[in-house]
Amino acid sequence: MPKLCIALDTDYDRAVELIKALKNKPIIFKVGYKLFISYHRRITDLIKREGFELFLDLKLNDIPNTIKDGVMSAAELGADYLTVHITSGKEALEEAVKVAKGIKLLGVTLLTSLEEDHVKGWGVCISKEDYILNLASLALSCGIEGLVCSGKELPLLKSKFNFFAVVPGVRLYGEPQDDQKRVVGIEEAIKNGADMIVMGRSILKAEDPIRKVEEILALL
Ligand code: C5P
């Protein structure tokens, strides 16, 4: 069954409350721009100290040398998972893999907030499925272990490749999609073979976030 990852896209005090309240639960905490830029080590150290796995969602996208430096710094912070945009290119991905040590690198395919029209708008003249397959193939051939993808493309990707599937854009029945476009329900994400489900606002906006986490864990 997939692991649950909570996207800590919230303020520091609330994040601390959640981390403390969920001690010993089988959860991964994901730190993105909001907390990382302002709190850096304070938040990453806390997650590790409390015994959780740390997912650094920095979506690195740069030249090979800069990517290499970023991955090495993430390793120093004790990151267990780190996102890299596959569009950084082959050389950058290879550099990332060389210095990843214990980090599971996750290649970002097409953001779940984007649709076919966005891909066409970049002048890419293939379907979004082929675009995603091309990116996946590139990442995996460079030694990247995991892919971040929508639950919608998961069956296609799983039919072609062997990889660790990280699925954001997941909602419980009836919840708002917010800015996400390629959204799936949690049951579909599980059925389609997600290895990690990433959920943020479903939990953060819930009246009782801890109860919501327990509800989600019961489904996994
Ligand atoms: O609130 P919600 O559940 O939509 O949050 C999804 C989380 O997953 C956010 O932190 C977002 O940055 C992240 N993410 C994503 N799509 C990707 C990669 C990461 O939504 N392709």
Boltz pocket constraint, residues with backbone or C-beta under 6 A from the ligand:
constraints:
  - pocket:
      binder: B
      contacts: [[A, 7], [A, 9], [A, 32], [A, 57], [A, 108], [A, 109], [A, 110], [A, 111], [A, 112], [A, 113], [A, 148], [A, 149], [A, 168], [A, 169], [A, 170], [A, 177], [A, 178], [A, 180], [A, 198], [A, 199], [A, 200], [A, 201], [A, 202]]
      max_distance: 6.0
